Amino acid sequence: MWKILPLAVVQSMLLCGGQVFLKFAMMRMTPFAWTWAWWRALLVNWPFAACGLCFGAASLLWMYIVKVFPFSQAYPMVSLSYVFGMIAAIVFFHEEVSLTKWVGVACIMIGCILIAK
């Protein structure tokens, strides 16, 4: 367990980082349109580029994880990204998170620990 957990945490943080950058990128964009101007604005949007870098790094790390660890142990670890997503919602987007959602996050964390053993 202790070998996969740090890797899973980093991979989940990269996934979450990609989603946070994607949200920031989309907040900077005008409403979606099938126009060259919209696509050009997307391609010069630095948070969108950062999103791609995070997703790319997460994918490379994921390839290593599934190569080295049993899939039944590795795949549930992706759920850790929900934990980081909840924290990111508070820190970056100033959202309120209810006690019920925190209980759900705790269940996810406990489940990951049980599966990794």
Secondary structure, 3 states (H helix, E strand, C coil): CCCHHHHHHHHHHHHHHHHHHHHHHHHHCCCCCCCHHHHHHHHCCHHHHHHHHHHHHHHHHHHHHHHHCCHHHHHHHHHHHHHHHHHHHHHCCCCCCCHHHHHHHHHHHHHHHHHHC
